[in-house]
Amino acid sequence: GNYEYHYYSRYNPNYFLQCSNGLAYCQACWPLSLEFSEGCNQCLYNRKDECVTTEKWHPATTFECPDKCPHRGPHFSGNIADPNNAHQYVACFHGATVGCIACPKGLLYNEKWNACLYKGIHKTEPIH
């Protein structure tokens, strides 16, 4: 699951820990002005706000994730665009592939901005 981020006994609401295979990885809310709510398991304008959805949260099922991180070298930590699926990105830590993280529905990952964006280029939904 995902957990609130405590760093040297100081709470930072803009980050959360994402656990995978027994290891914890620090993730930032996007945009960074959002705060992580452990109860909702999502980033909100204020962590005390009501959850965005009333549906019970279920972790994503396992999906295919390319092992792209070793190509960036042993010191690379960050995110890489998945060349096979623009709706997700590959998370790397010290040159190892941690896993893939899905963008919220309707958004595409932009590696330059390190963010899931509308049509992969807009921070806000374009007006039609």
Contact map, one row per residue, 1 for C-alpha under 8 A:
11100000000000000110000000000000000000000000000000000000001000000000000000000000000000000000000000000000000000000000000000000000
11110000000000011110000000000000000001001000000000000000000000000000000000000000000000000000000000000000000000000000000000000000
11111000000000011100000000000000000001001000000000000000000000000000000000000000000000000000000000000000000000000000000000000000
01111100001010111000000000000000000111000000000000000000000000000000000000000000000000000000000000000000000000000000000000000000
00111110001110111000000001000000000000000000000000000000000000000000000000000000000000000000000000000000000000000000000000000000
00011111111100000000000000000000000000000000000000000000000000000000000000000000000000000000000000000000000000000000000000000000
00001111111100000000000000000000000000000000000000000000000000000000000000000000000000000000000000000000000000000000000000000000
00000111110000000000000000000000000000000000000000000000000000000000000000000000000000000000000000000000000000000000000000000000
00000111111000000000000000000000000000000000000000000000000000000000000000000000000000000000000000000000000000000000000000000000
00000111111100000000000000000000000000000000000000000000000000000000000000000000000000000000000000000000000000000000000000000000
00011110111110000000000000000000000000000000000000000000000000000000000000000000000000000000000000000000000000000000000000000000
00001110011111100000000000000000000000000000000000000000000000000000000000000000000000000000000000000000000000000000000000000000
00011000001111110000000000000000011100000000001000000000000000000000000000000000000000000000000000000000000000000000000000000000
00000000000111110000000000011001111100000010000000000000000000000000000000000000000000000000000000000000000000000000000000000000
00011000000111111000000001111000001100000000000000000000000000000000000000000000000000000000000000000000000000000000000000000000
01111000000011111100000001111000000100000000000000000000000000000000000000000000000000000000000000000000000000000000000000000000
01111000000000111110000111100000000000000000000000000000000000000000000000000000000000000000000000000000000000000000000000000000
11100000000000011111000111100000000000000000000000000000000000000000000000000000000000000000000000000000000000000000000000000000
11000000000000001111111110000000000000000000000000000000000000000000000000000000000000000000000000000000000000000000000000000000
00000000000000000111111110000000000000000000000000000000000000000000000000000000000000000000000001000000000000000000000000000000
00000000000000000011111000000000000000000000000000000000000000000000000000000000000000000000000000000000000000000000000000000000
00000000000000000011111100000000000000000000000000000000000000000000000000000000000000000000000000000000000000000000000000000000
00000000000000000011111110000000000000000000000000000000000000000000000000000000000000000000000000000000000000000000000000000000
00000000000000001111011111000000000000000000000000000000000000000000000000000000000000000000000000000000000000000000000000000000
00000000000000001111001111100000000000000000000000000000000000000000000000000000000000000000000000000000000000000000000000000000
00001000000000111100000111110000000000000000000000000000000000000000000000000000000000000000000000000000000000000000000000000000
00000000000000111100000011111000000000000000000000000000000000000000000000000000000000000000000000000000000000000000000000000000
00000000000001110000000001111101000000000000000000000000000000000000000000000000000000000000000000000000000000000000000000000000
00000000000001110000000000111111111100000010000000000000000000000000000000000000000000000000000000000000000000000000000000000000
00000000000000000000000000011111110000000010000000000000000000000000000000000000000000000000000000000000000000000010000000000000
00000000000000000000000000001111110000000000000000000000000000000000000000000000000000000000000000000000000000000000000000000000
00000000000001000000000000011111111000000000000000000000000000000000000000000000000000000000000000000000000000000000000000000000
00000000000001000000000000001111111000000000100000000000000000000000000000000000000000000000000000000000000000000000000000000000
00000000000011000000000000001111111100000011111000000000000000000000000000000000000000000000000000000000000000000000000000000000
00000000000011100000000000001001111110000011111000000000000000000000000000000000000000000000000000000000000000000000000000000000
00010000000011110000000000001000011111001111011000000000000000000000000000000000000000000000000000000000000000000000000000000000
00010000000000000000000000000000001111111111001100000000000000000000000000000000000000000000000000000000000000000000000000000000
01110000000000000000000000000000000111111100000000000000000000000000000000000000000000000000000000000000000000000000000000000000
00000000000000000000000000000000000011111000000000000000000000000000000000000000000000000000000000000000000000000000000000000000
00000000000000000000000000000000000011111100000001110000100000000000000000000000000000000000000000000000000000000000000000000000
01100000000000000000000000000000000111111110000000000000100000000000000000000000000000000000000000000000000000000000000000000000
00000000000000000000000000000000000111011111000000100000000000000000000000000000000000000000000000000000000000000000000000000000
00000000000001000000000000001100011110001111101000000000000000000000000000000000000000000000000000000000000000000000000000000000
00000000000000000000000000000000011110000111111010110000000000000000000000000000000000000000000000000000000000000000000000000000
00000000000000000000000000000000111000000011111010000000000000000000000000000000000000000000000000000000000000000000000000000000
00000000000000000000000000000000011100000001111110000000000000000000000000000000000000000000000000000000000000000000000000000000
00000000000010000000000000000000011110000011111110000000000000000000000000000000000000000000000000000000000000000000000000000000
00000000000000000000000000000000000010000000011111000000000000000000000000000000000000000000000000000000000000000000000000000000
00000000000000000000000000000000000000000001111111100000000000000000000000000000000000000000000000000000000000000000000000000000
00000000000000000000000000000000000000010000000111110000000000000000000000000000000000000000000000000000000000000000000000000000
00000000000000000000000000000000000000010101000011111100000000000000000000000000000000000000000000000000000000000000000000000000
00000000000000000000000000000000000000010001000001111100000000000000000000000000000000000000000000000000000000000000000000000000
00000000000000000000000000000000000000000000000000111110000000000000000000000000000000000000000000000000000000000000000000000000
00000000000000000000000000000000000000000000000000111111000000000000000000000000000000000000000000000000000000000000000000000000
00000000000000000000000000000000000000000000000000001111100000000000000000000000000000000000000000000000000000000000000000000000
00000000000000000000000000000000000000000000000000000111110000000000000000000000000000000000000000000000000000000000000000000000
00000000000000000000000000000000000000011000000000000011111000000000000000000000000000000000000000000000000000000000000000000000
00000000000000000000000000000000000000000000000000000001111100000000000000000000000000000000000000000000000000000000000000000000
10000000000000000000000000000000000000000000000000000000111110000000000000000000000000000000000000000000000000000000000000000000
00000000000000000000000000000000000000000000000000000000011111000000000000000000000000000000000000000000000000000000000000000000
00000000000000000000000000000000000000000000000000000000001111100000000000000000000000000000000000000000000000000000000000000000
00000000000000000000000000000000000000000000000000000000000111110000000000000000000000000000000000000000000000000000000000000000
00000000000000000000000000000000000000000000000000000000000011111000000000000000000000000000000000000000000000000000000000000000
00000000000000000000000000000000000000000000000000000000000001111100000000000000000000000000000000010000000000000000000000000000
00000000000000000000000000000000000000000000000000000000000000111110000000000000010000000100000000110000000000000000000000000000
00000000000000000000000000000000000000000000000000000000000000011111000000000000010000000100000000000000000000000000000000000000
00000000000000000000000000000000000000000000000000000000000000001111110000000000000000000000000010000000000000000000000000000000
00000000000000000000000000000000000000000000000000000000000000000111111100000001000000000100000010000000000000000000000000000000
00000000000000000000000000000000000000000000000000000000000000000011111110010001000000000111101110000000000000000000000000000000
00000000000000000000000000000000000000000000000000000000000000000011111111000000000000000000001110000000000000000000000000000000
00000000000000000000000000000000000000000000000000000000000000000001111110000000000000000000001000000000000000000000000000000000
00000000000000000000000000000000000000000000000000000000000000000001111111110000000000000000001000000000000000000000000000000000
00000000000000000000000000000000000000000000000000000000000000000000111111110000000000000000011000000000000000000000000000000000
00000000000000000000000000000000000000000000000000000000000000000000010111110000000000000000011100000000000000000000000000000000
00000000000000000000000000000000000000000000000000000000000000000000000111111000000000000000111000000000000000000000000000000000
00000000000000000000000000000000000000000000000000000000000000000000100111111100000000000001111000000000000000000000000000000000
00000000000000000000000000000000000000000000000000000000000000000000000000111110000000000011111000000000000000000000000000000000
00000000000000000000000000000000000000000000000000000000000000000000000000011111000000000011100000000000000000000000000000000000
00000000000000000000000000000000000000000000000000000000000000000000000000001111100000001111000000000000000000100100000000000000
00000000000000000000000000000000000000000000000000000000000000000001100000000111110000001111000000000000000000100000000000000000
00000000000000000000000000000000000000000000000000000000000000000000000000000011111001011100000000000000000011100000000000000000
00000000000000000000000000000000000000000000000000000000000000001100000000000001111111011100000000000000000000000000000000000000
00000000000000000000000000000000000000000000000000000000000000000000000000000000111111000000000000000000000000000000000000000000
00000000000000000000000000000000000000000000000000000000000000000000000000000000011111000000000000000000000000000000000000000000
00000000000000000000000000000000000000000000000000000000000000000000000000000000011111111000000000000000000000000000000000000000
00000000000000000000000000000000000000000000000000000000000000000000000000000000111111111000000000000000000110000000000000000000
00000000000000000000000000000000000000000000000000000000000000000000000000000000000011111000000000000110111110000001000000000000
00000000000000000000000000000000000000000000000000000000000000000000000000000000110011111100000000011110000110000000000000000000
00000000000000000000000000000000000000000000000000000000000000000000000000000011110011111110000000011110000010000000000000000000
00000000000000000000000000000000000000000000000000000000000000001101100000000011110000011111000011111000000000000000000000000000
00000000000000000000000000000000000000000000000000000000000000000000100000001111000000001111100011111000000000000000000000000000
00000000000000000000000000000000000000000000000000000000000000000000100000011111000000000111111111100000000000000000000000000000
00000000000000000000000000000000000000000000000000000000000000000000100000111100000000000011111111000000000000000000000000000000
00000000000000000000000000000000000000000000000000000000000000000000000011111000000000000001111100000000000000000000000000000000
00000000000000000000000000000000000000000000000000000000000000000000111111111000000000000001111110000000000000000000000000000000
00000000000000000000000000000000000000000000000000000000000000000000110001000000000000000001111111000000000000000000000000000000
00000000000000000000000000000000000000000000000000000000000000000011110000000000000000000111101111100000000000000000000000000000
00000000000000000001000000000000000000000000000000000000000000000000000000000000000000000111100111110000000000000000000000000000
00000000000000000000000000000000000000000000000000000000000000001000000000000000000000000111000011111000000000000000000000000000
00000000000000000000000000000000000000000000000000000000000000011000000000000000000000011110000001111100000000000000000000000000
00000000000000000000000000000000000000000000000000000000000000000000000000000000000000011110000000111110000000000000000000000000
00000000000000000000000000000000000000000000000000000000000000000000000000000000000000111000000000011111000000000000000000000000
00000000000000000000000000000000000000000000000000000000000000000000000000000000000000111000000000001111111110000001000000000000
00000000000000000000000000000000000000000000000000000000000000000000000000000000000000000000000000000111111000000001000000000000
00000000000000000000000000000000000000000000000000000000000000000000000000000000000000100000000000000011111000000000000000000000
00000000000000000000000000000000000000000000000000000000000000000000000000000000000000100000000000000011111100000000011000000000
00000000000000000000000000000000000000000000000000000000000000000000000000000000000000100000000000000011111110000001111100000000
00000000000000000000000000000000000000000000000000000000000000000000000000000000000001110000000000000010011111000001111100000000
00000000000000000000000000000000000000000000000000000000000000000000000000000000100001111000000000000010001111100111100100000000
00000000000000000000000000000000000000000000000000000000000000000000000000000000100000000000000000000000000111111111100110000000
00000000000000000000000000000000000000000000000000000000000000000000000000000011100000000000000000000000000011111110000000000000
00000000000000000000000000000000000000000000000000000000000000000000000000000000000000000000000000000000000001111100000000000000
00000000000000000000000000000000000000000000000000000000000000000000000000000000000000000000000000000000000001111110000000000000
00000000000000000000000000000000000000000000000000000000000000000000000000000010000000000000000000000000000011111111000000000000
00000000000000000000000000000100000000000000000000000000000000000000000000000000000000000000000000000000000011101111100000000000
00000000000000000000000000000000000000000000000000000000000000000000000000000000000000100000000000000011001111000111110100000000
00000000000000000000000000000000000000000000000000000000000000000000000000000000000000000000000000000000001111000011111111110000
00000000000000000000000000000000000000000000000000000000000000000000000000000000000000000000000000000000011100000001111111111100
00000000000000000000000000000000000000000000000000000000000000000000000000000000000000000000000000000000011100000000111111000000
00000000000000000000000000000000000000000000000000000000000000000000000000000000000000000000000000000000001111000001111111000000
00000000000000000000000000000000000000000000000000000000000000000000000000000000000000000000000000000000000001000000111111100000
00000000000000000000000000000000000000000000000000000000000000000000000000000000000000000000000000000000000000000000111111111100
00000000000000000000000000000000000000000000000000000000000000000000000000000000000000000000000000000000000000000000110011111000
00000000000000000000000000000000000000000000000000000000000000000000000000000000000000000000000000000000000000000000110001111100
00000000000000000000000000000000000000000000000000000000000000000000000000000000000000000000000000000000000000000000010001111110
00000000000000000000000000000000000000000000000000000000000000000000000000000000000000000000000000000000000000000000010001011111
00000000000000000000000000000000000000000000000000000000000000000000000000000000000000000000000000000000000000000000000000001111
00000000000000000000000000000000000000000000000000000000000000000000000000000000000000000000000000000000000000000000000000000111
